[in-house]
């Protein structure tokens, strides 16, 4: 069930809130309701994968209590790898003469598999590193793993933070908390329905343009801008909605975006974009790898150790997105850029003009995105050539083609908002005027009226 569907917003959500707040008064009873709602939501997505979610949660819970950390991590990674590599597994089995490979292709990637797997792994490693003790309450842990607002695509949160909230759910919400929640949901819906869907539809429709000989600089940049801003507004819109939904049930989740297009450098960009995932890879992949290399190579090779750990980490981020040329090449490119910046900082060299530094960063971000959306090397090569202008310039007549007026207007609005510094919903929460509340009400009504066939968020099913 999509978060942007009438079924969710007008049926599942209000009925869930009614039961949660009206008929159950204690923290423990509300915890059970939250667990039931989470598994109910998951069942509506695909009930066949409930045993996988429940089984991995139970195994993680038990292995953490018994100190079998490696076993728990390997089992979780095996489950993730099995579904992420189905295409490869199917081809291998068919090549070996086992027709069962065709059956595998019919298996969909379970909803939120990456996100609850990452939750499980971070929990196991936190227990191993003695950040906090293992939980003795499986109900709390199961609710943490399956919490329905965030299970689809995060944001990732630690058990230390979210588990503590689940153990002591509030008795009521203040009017300010309800208002903030509705602002988050409204802004998130607006980003998705009124901006992202239009930009991504254009990008999908024109995705083959780099292969067309007549296309050139304008069409290439429109494709990249539509893809970059479309993905951003889609994902940040999802995050806003999830934070608002969670708050309606008394749970505070961490932010996931912070005006990434205002970043000063590539490291700053990754501190602002998909913050919870960036932090997860930094804490649970980069730091352990870096320490491992330092132990093996010695402190005199600190720079190399960190660079190698960084490159491997970003390659794994690309791999997590999918086994395609674009994803893997993008991961390597981001790793190289981060290493380049680290090397320049170590030598105390930087671009003196802040404006020029941000311009260079944006160029790297958009070029990286061009690689990211490329299915193969040839597509990436053609797209980069066209972005450089070496393959011609269609002329301004390209912009006057009929049928794209809505896209151009939306792209212009998206650019202004993305660079305004007020693109994230939390930047608007200080406003409590009647005019602001009225504007939010009108915006929410527009979103509800604009809903057609539900279109899922980009990062759902990862």
N, C-alpha and C positions, 0 to 999 in steps of 0.2 A: 504494500500500500504506500503510495507516494505521499510525502508530507505536503505536497502542493495539490492534493486532490480534494474535492468536495467531501468525499467519504471520510477522509481523515479530519479535516478542519471542522466540518459541520456535524459529524456523527461520533467518530472514535474519540476525538479530543474532549468535547464537552461532556459526553457520557462518562469518560474516564475521570475527569475532574470532579464530576458530581459524586460518583462513588467514593473517590479518594478522600474528598474533604467533608462530604455530608454524612456518610454512613460509617466511617471508620475514624475513631477518635484517638487511638493510641499510636505511638511511633511504631511498635511492633506489628500491629494490624495493617498499618499503611505500607510497611515494608513488604508484607505478603501481597498486598494489592498491587504494589509497584512491580513486584516480580511476576505476578500473574498477567498484568498489562503488558509487560515487556515480552513475555513468551507468547501472549496472544497476538501482539503486533508482529512478532517474528513468524508465527504460524500463518498469518494472513499473507505474508510475503512468500513463504514456501515451507509448509509444515514438515516436509521430508527431511529438512536439515536441522530440526530441533534436537534429535539425538546427538548430532555432531557438536552443537553448541553446548548442550548439557553435559555430554561426555567429556569434552575438552576442559570444561570448567571444573568438573568433578576431579578429573585427573590432576589438573593444576593445583587445586585445593589440597588434595591428598599428598602429592609429591612435595609440596611446599612444607607441609606439616612434618613429613618424614625426612626432610633434608635431601630428597632425591632430585636435586635441581637440574642436573644435566638430563636426566630421564624426562622430566616434565618439559624442558625446553625442546628437546629432540622430537618428542611426540607432537608438540604444537607446530614446530617447523615442518614436520613430515606432513601433517594435515594441510598446512598452507601450501607447501610445495606440490602436493598431489593435485590440488585443484588449479593452481597457477600453471602447472606444466601439462595439463591434460592434452593439449595439441601434440606436444612432443611424445608423450606416453602413448597416445593413440597411434601415431605414425610408427613408433618403434614396435609396438605389439603387432600391428598389421604387417610390418616388414618381416617379423619373425613367424608370420603365418597364423597368428592368433586373431580371429575376427572380433574378439571382445573389444578391440581398440575402437571399433565404430560405436559401441555402446557408451564408451567414455565421453565421446563428443556430445552426447545428449545430456550430460551433466552440466548444469549451470553452476557458476561460481556462487557459493552460498553467501547470502547477504551479510555484509560486514565481517567476513572471515578474517581479513587482514587486521582489522581494528581490534576485534576481541582477542585474536592471537597475540598482537602486540601488547595488549593489556595483560594477558596471561604471562608473557615472557618478562615484562617489566616487573610484575608482581614477584615472580620467582627470583629474579636477580636482586630485587630490593630485600627480600627475605635472606638470600644468600649473603648479601653485603651488610646485613644487620641494620638496615635503615629503619625497620620496624619489625615487630614479631609477626609470625604467621597467624592468620585469622583462625579462630575456632568456631566461627559461625558461617556455615555454608550458605545460608539464606542471604546474608549480607554480601558474600563474595559472588554468588550467582546473580544477584540484582545488579551489582557493580559491573559484571561482565556483559550482562544482557540489557542494560538500561536502554529502553527503546528510543528515546530521542537521539542518542548519540551512536547507536550500534551500526547504523548504515555507513557513516563516514566520519566518525569522531565528532568533536575534537577529542584526542586522547587525554585521559586524566589518570592520575595515580590513585592507587587504592588507599594510600595514606590520606589523601584529601577527600575523595568521593566516598570511600568506605566509612570514614568518620561521620560524614553527613548522613549516610544511610542508617547508621546506628542510632542517630538522634534526629529524626525527621521533625520539622517544626509543627507546632499545633495549628498555626494559621499563617496567612500571608498578609502583609500590610498592603494598604492601597497603593503605596509607592512601588512596591514589588510587583504588583499586578500591572500597574501602568508601564513599568519598565519592561516587563515581559511582553506586553502587547506591542510596544515600540520595536523591540527586537524582532518579533514575528513579522510585523508589518514591513519593516525595512528589509528583512530577509526575503519575504515574498516579492517585494517590489524589485529587488535586484534580480531575482530569478525570472519572474514572469514578464516584467516590463523592459528589462535590459538584456540579460544573459540569453534568454531564448531567441531573441531577434538576432543578436550578434552571432550566436553559434549556428543558427539556421543558415545565415549568409555564408559562414565559414564552411559548413558542410556542403552547401550547394555549389560553392566555388572551389572545393578542395582539389579538383583536378586541373585548375587553371595553370599551375606551373608546367604542366605537360603540354599545354597548348602553345604553339609557336607564336601566335599573335599576341599573347599576354606579355606584359612587361612590368615596369617598375611600379606603377600605380596599383594594378591588380594584386601584385605580390604583397605590397605593404598593407593593402586593405585586408587581404586574407590573414596576414600575421597579426595585425591589430585586432581584427574581429576575434581571432582565436584566443589571443592573450587576454584581452579584456573580457571576452565571453567566459573563459574559464575562471578568471578572477571573480567576476560578479556572481557567477554560478556558485562557486565554492564558498566565497565569503557570505553570500546570501544564505546558503545552507547553514553555515556556522551561526549566523545571527538567529536564524529560526530555531536551531537546536538549543542555543543558550537561553532563548526566551521560553521555549517549551519546558526545558529542565527546571527553570526558575518557577514556573507555574506549579511544579510538584515539590518545591522547596529545595532544589539542588542547584548549586552554583558550579558551573563548568568554566574552565580556563578559556581565555580569548585565543583565537587562532589566526587572526590577521591584524596588522597595525599599519595601515597606509603603506604597503610595500613599494608603491611607485614613487614614494618620497625618500626612499633609502639613499644613503650617501655612497655606498659601495656594495660589492657583492655579498660580503659577510653580513652587513646590515640588512640587505634584502632578505637573506635567509633567516634573520632574526625577526622578520616581520611577516614572512609568507609561510602559511601552514606551520605556525609556530609550534604546535604540540608535536607534530611529526618530526620537525627539525630537531626539537629538543630530545625526542625519543632516540633518534639515530645518534645524536651527539653523546648522550649519556650512556646508552646501552651498546653502541657499536664503536664510535670514534674513540672515546676515552679508553675502553678496554684494549682496543687494537693498538693505540698509541703507547699505552703502558707496556703491552707485550713486546712491541718493537724496541722500546727503550731498554727493556730488560735484556733482550737478545743482543742489541747492537751497542748499547752503552750510551751514556748521556752526551758523549762527544758527537753522536749522530742524531741528536734531538731533532734537528730540522728535517732530516730525511725521514725519520720515524713518523713525525707528525704529517708530513706531506704524503707518505705512503698510506697512512691510516685514513687521511682525508680523501684521497683518491679512491680507495676501496669503499669507503662509506658512501660517497656520492655515486659510485658505480652501482652499489646495492640499492640506493634510492631509485636510480633509473631502472634497475632490474625489477624492483617492486611494482613500478608502473606497468611493466609488461616486457616480454622478450621480443622486442622489435628493434630494428636498427636505430630508429629515432630515439627511443627511450634509453637505450644503452649508450649511444653516442652523446646524448644530452647529459647523462649522468657523468660521463668522463669529462665532458667540456666544463661542467659546473665544478668538478673537482680540480681541474687544471686552473680555472679562474680563481678559485679560492686559494690554491697554492701560490699562484702568481701574486695575489694581494698580500698574502702572508709574507712572501719573500720581499716584496717592496717595503712592507712595514718594518721588517727586520733590518732593512738597509736605510730606514727612515726616509723613504722616497714616496712622494704622493703628488697627485695633480693639485696644484695650488688653487685653481679656481673651483669653487664648490659647484657652480653651475655646470662647468665643463665636466667635472667628475660625475655628476648625476646624468649628464647627457651620454657619457661613455658607458655608464652602468646600464642605462636604458637600452642602448644599442646592443650590449652583450645579452641582456635579458630577452630582447625580441629576436635576435639572431639565434639564441639558444632555443627559443620557442619554435622557430622555424625548423630547427633540427628535430626537436621533440615531436612535431606533428608529421614528420616525414616517415613514410612506411619503408623506404629503402634509400640506399646511397644516391642513386641517380635522381630521385625526387628531391632530396636535400640539395644536391649540387645545382640542379636547375632552379630551385627556389632561391638559393643564395645568390646565384648569378643574376636573377631578375631583381632581387632586393638591392643589389649593387648598382643597377641601372645599365649594366653592360649588355643586356639583351634587348635594349630598346625602351621607348617611352610611348605608351599608346596615344598620348595626347589628352587634353582635358575633355574631349568629347566622350571619353570612357565614363567620366563622372556624371554626364548628363543622360545616360541611358535610363529609360523609364523603368519603373518597378522597384528601384532601390531607394526611393525617397525616405521610406520609414527607417531603413537601415542607416542611411547617412545621418538622419536626425538623432537616432539612438546612439550611434558611434560618437557623435559630437557631445551629447549629454554624458555618455560614459567617460569620455576623456576629461571633461570638466570636473565631474564628480571624483574620478580616480585621483586627480591631482589637487583636489581642494583641501585635503587634510581632514575632511569630515565624512569620509566614505563609510567608516565603521559605525555601527549602530550605537556603540557605547559613547561615542563623541556627542550624541544628541540627548543623552539621558538627563542632563542638567536642566533641560528646558521643561517647564511645567505650566506654560501659559495655556489659556483656553484656545487661542488660535493654533498653537502647535497640536493640541489634542484633536482639534477639528480637522486639521490637515492630515494627521495620522488616520483618522476615521475615514476620510475621503479616499486616501491612498489604499487603505485596507479594502474598502468597497470596490475600488477599481480592480484590485487584484482578484477579488472573488468573482467579479463579473467577467474578467478576462480569462478565467480558467476554462480550458477546453479539455481535450484529452490529456491526462496527466503525463508530464514529461519529467523523468527522473533527473536528479542532479548528476553531474559528470562523475563525481567520485563515489557514487553509490555502486555497489557490486565490486569493490576493490578488496 
